[in-house]
Amino acid sequence: MPEIRFLKILVTALTVTMIAGLVTIVALLVIRLPDGAPLPELPAAIRLPDGAKAEAVTFARKALIVLTDRGDVLVYAPDGQLLRQIRLE
């Protein structure tokens, strides 16, 4: 029976070690992960061409990029001014 007692001690030690490791990993993730990426500055309003609907919106460092249902790529400045319109073929 001493083997079973020794096995119980080993299983208990392994359980305590695994719980301590899991708590340590969760604590490190909570401490070191940032609160999230800063949100981009958005213009108050943008104006799409007549009849166009936005299908996708992407934020670049200094631009807002909109893909329309007509296949146009619209590039807007941070103040909402249309900088460029590109037609995808």
Order of alpha helices (4+ residues) and beta strands (2+ residues): alpha-beta-beta-beta-beta
